[in-house]
Amino acid sequence: MKRSFIDARIETMLSFCERFGVRLPPFALWGESDYRADPAAAARILEGGLGWNIVEFQPGAFAQAGLSVFTLRMGDWRHLSHGRGRLYAEKALFAEDGQRTPHHYHIVKTEDVVNRGGAKFVVELVKVDRAGAPLNERFRVLKDVKMLDLQPGARVTLEPGESLTLEPFVAHAFWAEGGATLAGEVSLANDDRSDNYFLPALPAPAPIDEDAPRRFVTVRDLPKLAPGA
């Protein structure tokens, strides 16, 4: 993925956020000098995996299998067993028309997926076992205040303002339909590196092609900007 392409997708998401009155925190616009000027904040951002992530689930197929993500806040998942502290997380998700995020599930994390604005947001669901194998059984999910009883492979459409609660071992794929969608994720604090199980597993991302000067910092850039790097 080219750096110029990453920056262009971030600009598109920022414009869409502004259209729907969603303001991201100031560090969304930080450049390298801002990270260097505040090493304590840079370390906190790195620890939480905060900021931009432009994801391509299939190499060269961002338009069909990609997602733009900004992680606003992330508590410490290691404190979940204590039952106290900042045990929550929040992300902003931007899906362009027809852009699909493949099935994945979590072992620890429960999350609410929210349609913040734009087109319809479709979520396809199936319950899985601990190895990720689909189960041929019905299951229940909460859509706002209504409990839905679903069969494997059911699709739930979220209109702007609607949300869906996804518990562990409920694999989900999602996409925007009829236009772009600004979605949100409100969840338990989690370790994205160890609690995202894709079906099938994703290949390691290719290195970024630095074809232009970097205008936005992504999560893949953070280790280079951490104090002492």
C-alpha positions as CSV (number, residue, x, y, z in Angstrom):
1,M,0.0,0.0,0.0
2,K,1.4,3.4,-1.0
3,R,1.8,6.2,1.6
4,S,0.0,8.6,-0.7
5,F,-3.0,6.2,-0.8
6,I,-3.0,5.9,3.0
7,D,-3.0,9.6,3.5
8,A,-5.8,10.1,0.9
9,R,-8.0,7.5,2.7
10,I,-7.5,9.3,6.0
11,E,-8.4,12.6,4.4
12,T,-11.6,11.0,3.1
13,M,-12.6,9.6,6.5
14,L,-11.9,13.0,8.1
15,S,-14.2,14.7,5.6
16,F,-16.9,12.1,6.3
17,C,-16.5,12.5,10.1
18,E,-16.9,16.3,9.7
19,R,-20.1,15.8,7.5
20,F,-21.7,13.9,10.4
21,G,-20.4,16.0,13.2
22,V,-18.0,13.4,14.6
23,R,-14.9,15.1,16.0
24,L,-11.8,13.0,16.5
25,P,-9.2,14.0,19.2
26,P,-6.4,16.4,18.3
27,F,-3.8,13.7,18.0
28,A,-5.6,12.4,14.9
29,L,-3.8,15.3,13.1
30,W,-0.4,14.9,14.8
31,G,2.7,14.6,12.6
32,E,6.1,13.3,13.5
33,S,7.2,16.5,15.2
34,D,4.2,16.4,17.6
35,Y,5.1,12.9,18.7
36,R,8.7,13.9,19.2
37,A,7.6,16.9,21.3
38,D,5.5,14.9,23.7
39,P,7.2,11.5,24.4
40,A,4.9,10.7,27.3
41,A,1.8,11.0,25.0
42,A,3.6,9.2,22.2
43,A,4.3,6.2,24.6
44,R,0.7,6.2,25.7
45,I,-0.5,6.2,22.1
46,L,1.9,3.3,21.3
47,E,0.8,1.3,24.3
48,G,-2.9,1.6,23.4
49,G,-2.4,1.1,19.7
50,L,-4.3,4.4,19.2
51,G,-4.7,6.3,16.0
52,W,-5.0,5.5,12.3
53,N,-5.1,2.1,10.7
54,I,-5.9,1.8,7.0
55,V,-6.5,-1.9,6.6
56,E,-6.3,-4.0,3.4
57,F,-7.6,-7.5,4.1
58,Q,-6.7,-8.7,0.6
59,P,-3.5,-7.3,-1.1
60,G,-4.4,-4.8,-3.7
61,A,-8.1,-5.0,-3.0
62,F,-8.8,-2.1,-0.6
63,A,-12.0,-1.0,-2.5
64,Q,-13.5,-4.5,-2.0
65,A,-11.8,-5.7,1.2
66,G,-10.6,-2.8,3.3
67,L,-11.5,-0.5,6.2
68,S,-10.3,2.8,7.6
69,V,-10.1,2.8,11.4
70,F,-9.2,5.3,14.1
71,T,-8.8,4.1,17.6
72,L,-9.8,6.9,20.0
73,R,-9.3,5.2,23.4
74,M,-8.1,1.9,24.7
75,G,-8.0,0.8,28.3
76,D,-5.7,-1.7,29.7
77,W,-7.1,-5.2,29.1
78,R,-4.8,-6.6,31.8
79,H,-7.0,-4.9,34.4
80,L,-10.2,-6.7,33.3
81,S,-9.8,-9.4,36.0
82,H,-9.6,-6.6,38.6
83,G,-13.0,-5.2,37.6
84,R,-11.8,-1.6,38.0
85,G,-10.2,1.0,35.9
86,R,-10.5,2.1,32.3
87,L,-12.0,-1.2,31.0
88,Y,-13.4,0.2,27.7
89,A,-12.3,1.1,24.2
90,E,-13.7,3.1,21.3
91,K,-13.0,3.1,17.6
92,A,-14.3,5.0,14.5
93,L,-14.8,2.8,11.4
94,F,-15.2,4.1,7.9
95,A,-16.5,1.7,5.3
96,E,-17.0,2.8,1.7
97,D,-19.8,1.4,-0.5
98,G,-19.5,-2.4,-0.8
99,Q,-16.2,-2.5,1.2
100,R,-16.2,-5.7,3.2
101,T,-14.5,-6.6,6.4
102,P,-14.2,-10.4,6.5
103,H,-15.5,-12.7,9.2
104,H,-13.7,-12.5,12.5
105,Y,-14.4,-13.2,16.1
106,H,-13.1,-12.5,19.6
107,I,-12.5,-14.7,22.7
108,V,-12.6,-12.0,25.3
109,K,-14.0,-8.8,23.8
110,T,-17.7,-7.9,23.7
111,E,-18.4,-5.0,21.5
112,D,-21.2,-2.8,20.3
113,V,-21.1,-1.9,16.5
114,V,-23.0,1.4,15.9
115,N,-24.0,3.0,12.6
116,R,-23.0,6.6,13.3
117,G,-24.2,8.0,9.9
118,G,-24.4,7.5,6.2
119,A,-25.7,4.4,4.4
120,K,-26.8,1.1,5.8
121,F,-24.4,-1.1,7.6
122,V,-24.9,-4.8,7.2
123,V,-23.5,-7.3,9.7
124,E,-23.4,-11.1,8.8
125,L,-23.1,-13.4,11.8
126,V,-22.4,-17.0,12.8
127,K,-21.6,-18.5,16.1
128,V,-18.3,-20.4,16.2
129,D,-16.4,-22.7,18.6
130,R,-13.1,-22.0,20.2
131,A,-11.3,-23.1,17.0
132,G,-13.4,-20.8,14.8
133,A,-15.4,-23.6,13.2
134,P,-19.0,-22.5,12.4
135,L,-21.7,-24.0,14.6
136,N,-25.0,-25.1,13.1
137,E,-27.1,-23.6,15.8
138,R,-29.3,-20.6,16.4
139,F,-28.0,-17.8,18.7
140,R,-29.2,-14.5,20.1
141,V,-27.8,-10.9,19.7
142,L,-29.0,-7.6,21.1
143,K,-30.0,-4.9,18.6
144,D,-30.3,-1.8,20.7
145,V,-33.0,-2.9,23.2
146,K,-34.5,-5.8,21.2
147,M,-33.2,-9.4,21.4
148,L,-32.9,-11.1,18.0
149,D,-33.0,-14.9,17.6
150,L,-30.9,-15.7,14.5
151,Q,-29.9,-18.6,12.4
152,P,-26.3,-19.2,11.2
153,G,-25.3,-16.8,8.5
154,A,-28.1,-14.3,9.3
155,R,-27.6,-10.7,8.2
156,V,-28.7,-7.7,10.4
157,T,-29.0,-4.3,8.7
158,L,-28.2,-1.3,10.9
159,E,-29.7,2.1,9.9
160,P,-28.0,5.3,11.2
161,G,-28.3,5.3,15.0
162,E,-28.8,1.6,15.4
163,S,-26.4,-0.7,17.1
164,L,-25.7,-4.4,17.6
165,T,-24.0,-6.1,20.5
166,L,-21.5,-8.8,19.6
167,E,-20.4,-11.3,22.2
168,P,-17.3,-13.6,22.1
169,F,-17.4,-16.4,19.6
170,V,-20.0,-14.7,17.4
171,A,-18.1,-14.3,14.1
172,H,-19.1,-11.2,12.1
173,A,-18.4,-9.7,8.7
174,F,-19.7,-6.3,7.8
175,W,-20.0,-3.8,5.0
176,A,-21.6,-0.6,3.9
177,E,-24.5,-0.9,1.5
178,G,-25.9,1.9,-0.7
179,G,-23.1,4.4,0.1
180,A,-20.4,5.0,2.6
181,T,-21.0,4.4,6.4
182,L,-19.3,5.9,9.4
183,A,-19.6,3.3,12.1
184,G,-18.3,3.0,15.6
185,E,-17.1,0.3,17.9
186,V,-17.6,0.5,21.7
187,S,-16.1,-2.4,23.5
188,L,-14.2,-3.9,26.4
189,A,-10.5,-3.0,26.5
190,N,-8.7,-5.6,24.4
191,D,-5.4,-6.6,22.9
192,D,-6.0,-6.3,19.2
193,R,-2.9,-8.4,18.5
194,S,-4.1,-11.4,20.4
195,D,-8.0,-11.2,20.3
196,N,-8.8,-10.8,16.6
197,Y,-9.3,-14.1,14.9
198,F,-10.0,-13.8,11.2
199,L,-11.6,-16.6,9.1
200,P,-9.4,-17.5,7.3
201,A,-6.3,-15.9,9.0
202,L,-5.0,-12.8,7.3
203,P,-1.5,-12.6,5.7
204,A,1.0,-10.2,7.2
205,P,0.6,-6.7,5.8
206,A,3.1,-5.7,3.1
207,P,5.5,-2.9,4.0
208,I,4.3,0.6,3.2
209,D,5.6,2.0,-0.1
210,E,6.9,5.4,0.9
211,D,6.1,7.1,-2.4
212,A,5.4,10.5,-0.7
213,P,6.2,12.4,2.5
214,R,4.1,11.1,5.4
215,R,1.3,13.5,6.4
216,F,-0.5,11.3,9.0
217,V,0.9,8.9,11.5
218,T,-0.6,5.4,11.5
219,V,-0.3,2.6,14.1
220,R,2.3,0.9,11.9
221,D,4.5,4.0,12.2
222,L,4.2,4.3,16.0
223,P,7.2,2.1,17.0
224,K,9.5,4.3,15.0
225,L,8.3,7.4,16.9
226,A,8.3,5.9,20.4
227,P,10.7,7.4,22.9
228,G,14.1,5.9,22.4
229,A,13.4,4.7,18.9
